[in-house]
């Protein structure tokens, strides 16, 4: 992703968000939620574009306790 593409996309998204906030009548709470959603999506897009998520593909979440060499009953005193 080139730097020019990033800047153009940020400018277009910013202008569109400004137009929506200025010319479409909405409740303030809805505007705030819309702004937060757009900002989060843009941040995730930028992180993905710069390859931050590529390093996270091998990370796995587990709810199991790691093996500590002792039975689980021995861990509780």
N, C-alpha and C positions, 0 to 999 in steps of 0.2 A: 504494500500500500504506500503510495507516494505521499509526500508531505502536502503537495498541492491538493490531492484528493481529500485529505483530512481537513484542510482549511476550508475548501469549498463546501464540503458536507456540513461542517460545523456552522458555517455562515448560512447555508440554506435552511438547516434545522432551526437555527436561532431566529431567522426571519419568519419562518412559518409559525413558530411558537409565539413570536411577538404578534403576528397577524391574528392568530386564534385568540390570544389573550386580549387584544385590543378591540377587534371587530365582532366577535361572537359573544353575545350576552350569556353568561353562565354565572352560577353561584360561585362565590369566592372559594369555598371548600373544593368544588369540582376543579376549578382552575389550579388550585394548589396541588391536588392529586395528579392532574394532567402534567403539570410542570415536573413533579417528582418522577413520574413514570418516564417522561421523555429524557430527563437528565440521567436516570439510571440506565436506560436503554443505550444512550449515547456513550456512557462510560463503559458499559459492557462491550459495545461495538469497538471502542478504541482499544480496550485491553485485549480483545480477541485479535484485532488487526495488528497489534504490536507483538503478538505471540506470547502473551502472559499466560494464557490458558493452555498452551501447548505443553508446558512443564507440569501442569496439573492433571494431565490425562492418566498418568500412572498412579496417582494417589487414590487409595481406596479407603473408605470409611467402614469401620467394623464395630459392632456392638459387643464383640467377645473380648474378654480380658486376655492379654498376652500371657503366654505360658511362662510362669516364673519358676518352674522346677518343683513346685509344691502343690499338693491338692488344694482345691478351693476351701475345703473345711479347715485347713491349717492356717489360712490367711485371716480367719476371724478368731479373735481371742476373747 
